[in-house]
Amino acid sequence: MAKATHQTPTPARALLVIDQPTLAGVVELALNHGTCTTRVAANAQHAANVLKEWQPQLAVIDMDVGEAELIERLEQGRPRAERVPVIALTRRGDLKTKLEAFERGVDDILTMPFAPEELVARALAVMRRSYGEIGVLTPALKVGELEIDILHRCVRTGGHELQLTSLEQNLLYLLAANAGKLLKRDEILDYLWGPDYAAESNVIDRHIRNLRAKLQNDWKHPRYIETVPGQGYRFMPTSGGSAGMLKSS
């Protein structure tokens, strides 16, 4: 009996049709974590050009910004075996929205806000159905002593696992996904709870304070989360605040 040979899988190509940079950052980092290469298009026209030139193997579309017609473009002129699988993102979790999405040809639909590891799992599942085995999960993302493990949904620092709430995990991942970028309080609030959520003005500050305490992050001398007075927060790309990128282990 012949032995199976194991080869390093080629990263899958994922097209993201998302016009909100904050959301795009989260989706991009999550899929990069699942060893996908990604390109972001802010509208249907840009996406159509990327689709033609790059030939992605997956499309993730924000249906709430009027890009639903792109689904038809993904199928137009293609035999069934060559169509691009689509995951739709929406804040409208009602049955009517979901049924309409599936009627348009969506392969899966995910309600926002979502857990990043669920997006990765669904992306791998739809690609597996279309192409067979594809992609593997990168174990973790590291910045300094901080390790964010999306697969097992845990966070470690100095080798010790932190006891974070689900909201704190999502908040940390949002910040890390947009490392080096200023995230305003309204952007964080919108991502975690949605645009219609009525919250106290200091709710984000409270959760940041709790997260910092668990990370042992002194706000006066921050290692991970920096306060931008009067605006919001910024995740430092490397521990200590020097320029750099998150690393996959």
QUIURZI-V931648 format. One record per residue. PHI is phi in degrees with one decimal (999 if undefined). PSI is psi in whole degrees, 0 to 359 (999 if undefined). NEAR is the number of other ideal C-beta (glycine too) atoms within 12 Angstrom. Layout:
BEGIN
phi = <PHI | PHI>
psi = <PSI | PSI>
near = <NEAR | NEAR>
END
This chain:
BEGIN
phi = <999 | -70.4 | -83.8 | -73.6 | -100.9 | -112.5 | -119.5 | -67.3 | -67.2 | -73.0 | -56.7 | -72.7 | -97.2 | -120.8 | -95.4 | -109.1 | -104.7 | -142.5 | -96.9 | -97.1 | -57.2 | -63.8 | -64.9 | -59.7 | -62.8 | -65.3 | -64.1 | -63.3 | -66.1 | -61.1 | -74.8 | -61.2 | -64.9 | -90.3 | 58.2 | -101.9 | -93.4 | -129.5 | -134.5 | -107.7 | -121.2 | -85.4 | -153.6 | -64.9 | -64.7 | -61.2 | -62.6 | -62.4 | -67.3 | -63.9 | -58.7 | -72.2 | -83.6 | -102.8 | 53.1 | -66.8 | -102.2 | -154.3 | -125.6 | -116.6 | -122.0 | -83.0 | -72.9 | -82.2 | -116.4 | 77.6 | -103.5 | -61.4 | -67.1 | -65.0 | -58.3 | -64.4 | -64.8 | -65.4 | -99.3 | -60.4 | 73.8 | -112.6 | -67.1 | -52.7 | -67.9 | -109.7 | -69.1 | -89.8 | -66.0 | -124.8 | -111.8 | -100.3 | -107.9 | -154.0 | -91.8 | -95.5 | -91.9 | -74.9 | -62.1 | -59.6 | -60.8 | -65.8 | -64.4 | -62.7 | -64.1 | -66.4 | -65.0 | -74.9 | 115.2 | -65.6 | -86.8 | -156.7 | -137.3 | -128.6 | -85.8 | -89.0 | -73.8 | -130.6 | -78.7 | -54.3 | -68.5 | -69.9 | -60.6 | -60.4 | -61.8 | -68.4 | -62.3 | -64.1 | -66.6 | -69.8 | -72.6 | -64.3 | -65.9 | -86.4 | -123.5 | 89.1 | -61.3 | -154.4 | 78.1 | -135.6 | -85.0 | -71.7 | -56.6 | -162.1 | -110.7 | -125.4 | -141.3 | 61.0 | -87.3 | -86.7 | -124.7 | -109.0 | -102.6 | -73.3 | -65.5 | -97.4 | 50.1 | -143.4 | -126.9 | -126.7 | -140.8 | 60.5 | 84.9 | -104.9 | -77.9 | -91.2 | -93.5 | -101.8 | -73.1 | -59.5 | -66.1 | -64.7 | -63.4 | -65.3 | -65.0 | -62.9 | -66.8 | -59.9 | -64.5 | -65.9 | -65.5 | -116.1 | -52.9 | 86.3 | -104.0 | -73.5 | -110.3 | -75.4 | -57.9 | -64.5 | -65.2 | -64.6 | -61.1 | -64.0 | -69.0 | -77.8 | -125.4 | 97.5 | -68.8 | -96.2 | -77.5 | -93.4 | -126.1 | -65.8 | -63.7 | -104.5 | -63.4 | -66.2 | -60.3 | -64.0 | -69.4 | -63.6 | -61.2 | -65.3 | -65.4 | -61.0 | -60.7 | -72.8 | -84.3 | 54.3 | -108.5 | -72.8 | -64.0 | -75.2 | -132.2 | -68.6 | -100.4 | -122.6 | -115.9 | -103.6 | -87.5 | -105.9 | -51.1 | 75.6 | -127.1 | 172.3 | -137.3 | -135.8 | -87.7 | -75.5 | -59.6 | -135.0 | -58.6 | 102.0 | 92.2 | -77.2 | -65.6 | 169.9 | -127.6 | -63.8 | -110.0 | -92.9 | -95.7>
psi = <129 | 143 | 142 | 141 | 145 | 124 | 149 | 122 | 143 | 132 | 136 | 151 | 122 | 125 | 125 | 118 | 87 | 127 | 354 | 114 | 323 | 311 | 318 | 322 | 318 | 313 | 318 | 313 | 320 | 315 | 326 | 325 | 330 | 21 | 41 | 146 | 144 | 152 | 140 | 132 | 133 | 347 | 173 | 323 | 313 | 318 | 321 | 322 | 316 | 320 | 318 | 318 | 325 | 336 | 66 | 160 | 355 | 144 | 133 | 119 | 132 | 105 | 345 | 357 | 27 | 24 | 14 | 331 | 343 | 334 | 318 | 324 | 326 | 333 | 341 | 125 | 10 | 138 | 157 | 321 | 343 | 4 | 153 | 122 | 145 | 133 | 126 | 138 | 137 | 151 | 352 | 102 | 15 | 159 | 321 | 314 | 317 | 316 | 319 | 322 | 315 | 325 | 329 | 344 | 8 | 141 | 331 | 158 | 138 | 128 | 133 | 148 | 154 | 160 | 130 | 322 | 335 | 320 | 315 | 314 | 317 | 321 | 313 | 325 | 314 | 327 | 326 | 321 | 328 | 323 | 356 | 199 | 131 | 128 | 154 | 159 | 133 | 135 | 312 | 165 | 138 | 142 | 112 | 231 | 356 | 129 | 122 | 111 | 103 | 326 | 315 | 4 | 58 | 159 | 134 | 150 | 130 | 27 | 356 | 135 | 133 | 144 | 88 | 146 | 166 | 320 | 319 | 323 | 315 | 322 | 315 | 318 | 322 | 314 | 315 | 325 | 336 | 38 | 132 | 351 | 143 | 125 | 118 | 157 | 321 | 323 | 317 | 316 | 316 | 319 | 317 | 326 | 347 | 159 | 340 | 4 | 127 | 111 | 158 | 152 | 335 | 14 | 321 | 318 | 321 | 315 | 325 | 317 | 317 | 319 | 318 | 319 | 319 | 331 | 356 | 49 | 104 | 122 | 335 | 329 | 69 | 142 | 327 | 313 | 118 | 137 | 131 | 102 | 131 | 1 | 301 | 222 | 155 | 133 | 129 | 129 | 329 | 151 | 128 | 350 | 1 | 157 | 146 | 189 | 155 | 142 | 139 | 133 | 999>
near = <3 | 4 | 5 | 7 | 6 | 8 | 8 | 9 | 22 | 15 | 23 | 35 | 30 | 47 | 43 | 45 | 45 | 38 | 24 | 28 | 22 | 33 | 41 | 34 | 31 | 48 | 45 | 34 | 39 | 42 | 43 | 36 | 39 | 40 | 28 | 37 | 22 | 35 | 30 | 33 | 33 | 25 | 21 | 28 | 17 | 23 | 36 | 25 | 20 | 28 | 35 | 19 | 14 | 24 | 20 | 39 | 35 | 44 | 51 | 52 | 48 | 39 | 35 | 27 | 25 | 15 | 36 | 31 | 21 | 38 | 33 | 23 | 30 | 37 | 23 | 17 | 13 | 17 | 8 | 11 | 10 | 16 | 28 | 41 | 37 | 42 | 47 | 43 | 41 | 33 | 26 | 24 | 20 | 13 | 12 | 13 | 24 | 20 | 14 | 19 | 31 | 20 | 15 | 25 | 28 | 34 | 29 | 32 | 38 | 39 | 25 | 37 | 32 | 34 | 24 | 40 | 31 | 28 | 41 | 39 | 26 | 33 | 46 | 35 | 23 | 33 | 36 | 23 | 18 | 26 | 23 | 12 | 17 | 26 | 31 | 23 | 27 | 28 | 20 | 27 | 34 | 29 | 37 | 29 | 21 | 41 | 32 | 45 | 30 | 37 | 26 | 15 | 25 | 24 | 36 | 27 | 29 | 16 | 11 | 15 | 19 | 29 | 17 | 27 | 17 | 21 | 24 | 30 | 32 | 33 | 43 | 47 | 44 | 44 | 47 | 46 | 38 | 34 | 37 | 25 | 27 | 25 | 37 | 20 | 30 | 23 | 30 | 41 | 31 | 26 | 37 | 35 | 25 | 22 | 19 | 10 | 18 | 10 | 20 | 13 | 11 | 12 | 21 | 34 | 23 | 19 | 32 | 36 | 21 | 23 | 37 | 31 | 18 | 26 | 38 | 21 | 33 | 15 | 21 | 9 | 16 | 25 | 26 | 41 | 42 | 30 | 27 | 20 | 12 | 9 | 17 | 28 | 39 | 27 | 45 | 33 | 28 | 22 | 28 | 18 | 21 | 13 | 10 | 17 | 18 | 34 | 22 | 24 | 18>
END
